[in-house]
Amino acid sequence: MEALINSFLLVFAGEMGDKTQLLSLVLASRFKKPWTILLGVFVATILNHGLASGLGVWLSSLVEPATMRWILALTFFAFALWILIPDKEEELKQTSQFGVLATTIIAFFLAEMGDKTQLATIALGARYADTLIVTIGTTLGMLASNALAIFLGSKLLERIPMKWVRAFASFLFLLFGVLILISDQM
């Protein structure tokens, strides 16, 4: 349960104001098919985060537990700083020959490559050594965060100052790094 909850919380908070959340907002405003876009986010996230958490599990098998603890803690400390830097909206090219679903899956999968939530998923996979639970948790976090952008759009984001959302997400990443350091498990 810990792996599921922590995976959900870190990705949900980390995704706030992220380029993939902004991409969801752009897709929703452009195509006006929120459920199709959310399905595309789901498919892309399952694929992306399944691979990322599996990579994390594999990496954890190669490194001593004490070393992995420090690597993970430092990684989460770096995420705590990184999340404080706002992403800028990247325009989606209008020249898509695919339907809304395929466009969403492709654009979202590519936008998530190397993104902080994908890297956090690798770290979570290494931390918990459970590809399935980490993938479920991070996917649910991604869906919840992006559903806010897709269905509530700019109305909700205007009411919540992004600097506070980023500060809260930064705190979560920092807290998770500290908990990894003081944990006896690895």
C-alpha positions as CSV (number, residue, x, y, z in Angstrom):
1,M,0.0,0.0,0.0
2,E,2.9,2.4,0.8
3,A,4.3,2.0,-2.7
4,L,0.9,2.7,-4.3
5,I,0.2,5.7,-2.2
6,N,3.6,7.3,-2.4
7,S,3.8,6.6,-6.2
8,F,0.4,8.3,-6.6
9,L,1.2,11.3,-4.4
10,L,4.6,12.1,-5.9
11,V,3.4,11.9,-9.5
12,F,0.1,13.8,-8.8
13,A,2.0,16.6,-7.1
14,G,4.9,16.5,-9.5
15,E,2.7,16.7,-12.5
16,M,1.1,20.0,-11.4
17,G,2.2,22.7,-13.9
18,D,4.3,20.2,-15.8
19,K,4.6,20.2,-19.6
20,T,2.5,17.1,-19.9
21,Q,-0.3,18.6,-17.9
22,L,-0.1,21.7,-20.1
23,L,-0.1,19.4,-23.1
24,S,-3.4,17.9,-21.8
25,L,-4.8,21.4,-21.4
26,V,-3.9,22.2,-25.0
27,L,-5.3,19.0,-26.4
28,A,-8.5,19.4,-24.5
29,S,-9.0,23.0,-25.7
30,R,-8.0,22.0,-29.3
31,F,-10.0,18.8,-29.8
32,K,-12.9,19.2,-27.3
33,K,-12.9,15.4,-26.6
34,P,-11.9,15.2,-22.9
35,W,-12.7,11.4,-22.4
36,T,-10.7,10.5,-25.5
37,I,-7.8,12.6,-24.4
38,L,-7.9,11.1,-20.9
39,L,-7.9,7.6,-22.5
40,G,-4.8,8.6,-24.5
41,V,-3.1,9.9,-21.4
42,F,-3.9,6.6,-19.7
43,V,-2.5,4.4,-22.5
44,A,0.7,6.6,-22.9
45,T,1.3,6.6,-19.2
46,I,0.8,2.8,-18.7
47,L,3.4,2.2,-21.5
48,N,5.8,4.9,-20.4
49,H,5.7,4.3,-16.6
50,G,5.5,0.5,-17.0
51,L,8.9,0.7,-18.8
52,A,10.3,3.2,-16.3
53,S,9.3,1.3,-13.2
54,G,10.6,-1.9,-14.7
55,L,13.9,-0.1,-15.4
56,G,14.0,1.1,-11.8
57,V,13.5,-2.5,-10.5
58,W,16.2,-3.8,-12.7
59,L,18.6,-1.0,-11.7
60,S,18.0,-1.7,-8.0
61,S,19.1,-5.3,-8.5
62,L,22.5,-4.1,-9.8
63,V,23.4,-1.7,-6.9
64,E,24.0,-2.4,-3.2
65,P,21.1,-1.3,-1.0
66,A,23.1,1.3,1.0
67,T,24.4,2.9,-2.3
68,M,20.9,2.7,-3.8
69,R,19.5,4.5,-0.7
70,W,21.9,7.4,-1.3
71,I,21.3,7.5,-5.1
72,L,17.5,7.6,-4.5
73,A,17.6,10.2,-1.8
74,L,19.8,12.5,-3.9
75,T,17.6,11.9,-6.9
76,F,14.5,13.0,-4.9
77,F,16.4,16.0,-3.5
78,A,17.2,17.0,-7.1
79,F,13.5,16.6,-8.0
80,A,12.6,18.8,-5.1
81,L,14.7,21.6,-6.7
82,W,13.7,20.8,-10.2
83,I,9.9,21.0,-9.5
84,L,10.4,24.6,-8.4
85,I,11.3,25.6,-12.0
86,P,8.1,26.1,-13.9
87,D,7.6,24.4,-17.3
88,K,6.6,26.4,-20.3
89,E,3.7,25.5,-22.5
90,E,5.0,23.8,-25.7
91,E,2.6,24.1,-28.6
92,L,1.4,21.0,-30.2
93,K,1.7,21.0,-34.0
94,Q,-1.7,21.1,-35.7
95,T,-0.5,18.9,-38.6
96,S,-1.6,15.6,-37.1
97,Q,-2.9,13.1,-39.5
98,F,-4.0,10.8,-36.7
99,G,-7.2,10.9,-34.8
100,V,-7.5,12.5,-31.3
101,L,-6.7,9.3,-29.5
102,A,-3.5,8.4,-31.5
103,T,-2.4,12.1,-31.4
104,T,-2.8,12.1,-27.6
105,I,-1.0,8.8,-27.1
106,I,2.0,9.7,-29.3
107,A,2.3,13.3,-28.1
108,F,1.9,12.4,-24.4
109,F,4.3,9.4,-24.6
110,L,7.0,11.5,-26.3
111,A,6.5,14.5,-23.9
112,E,6.9,12.2,-20.9
113,M,10.2,10.8,-22.1
114,G,12.9,12.2,-19.8
115,D,10.4,14.2,-17.8
116,K,10.7,14.4,-14.0
117,T,7.7,12.2,-13.5
118,Q,9.2,9.5,-15.7
119,L,12.5,9.8,-13.8
120,A,10.6,9.7,-10.5
121,T,8.9,6.5,-11.7
122,I,12.3,4.9,-12.3
123,A,13.4,5.9,-8.8
124,L,10.1,4.6,-7.3
125,G,10.6,1.3,-9.2
126,A,14.1,1.1,-7.7
127,R,12.8,2.0,-4.2
128,Y,9.9,-0.5,-4.1
129,A,11.1,-3.1,-6.5
130,D,7.5,-3.6,-7.7
131,T,6.8,-2.7,-11.3
132,L,3.1,-3.3,-11.2
133,I,2.2,-1.4,-8.0
134,V,4.5,1.5,-8.9
135,T,3.1,1.7,-12.5
136,I,-0.5,1.6,-11.1
137,G,0.3,4.3,-8.5
138,T,2.1,6.6,-10.9
139,T,-0.5,6.1,-13.6
140,L,-3.3,7.0,-11.2
141,G,-1.4,10.1,-10.1
142,M,-0.8,11.1,-13.7
143,L,-4.5,10.6,-14.6
144,A,-5.8,12.5,-11.6
145,S,-3.5,15.4,-12.3
146,N,-4.2,15.6,-16.0
147,A,-7.9,15.1,-15.5
148,L,-7.9,18.4,-13.6
149,A,-6.4,20.1,-16.6
150,I,-8.6,18.3,-19.1
151,F,-12.0,18.7,-17.3
152,L,-11.5,21.8,-15.2
153,G,-8.8,23.5,-17.2
154,S,-7.7,27.0,-16.6
155,K,-10.5,27.7,-14.1
156,L,-9.0,25.6,-11.4
157,L,-5.4,26.5,-12.3
158,E,-6.3,30.2,-12.0
159,R,-7.5,29.7,-8.4
160,I,-4.5,27.8,-7.1
161,P,-1.3,29.7,-7.2
162,M,1.2,27.5,-9.0
163,K,4.1,28.6,-6.7
164,W,2.2,27.0,-3.8
165,V,1.5,23.8,-5.8
166,R,5.2,23.6,-6.8
167,A,6.3,24.3,-3.2
168,F,4.1,21.5,-1.9
169,A,5.3,19.1,-4.5
170,S,8.9,20.1,-3.7
171,F,8.3,19.4,-0.1
172,L,6.9,15.9,-0.9
173,F,10.0,15.1,-3.0
174,L,12.3,16.4,-0.2
175,L,10.3,14.5,2.5
176,F,10.5,11.3,0.4
177,G,14.3,11.7,0.1
178,V,14.7,12.1,3.8
179,L,12.5,9.1,4.6
180,I,14.6,7.0,2.2
181,L,17.8,8.1,4.1
182,I,16.4,7.3,7.5
183,S,14.8,4.1,6.4
184,D,16.4,0.8,7.4
185,Q,14.8,-0.9,4.5
186,M,16.0,-1.0,0.9
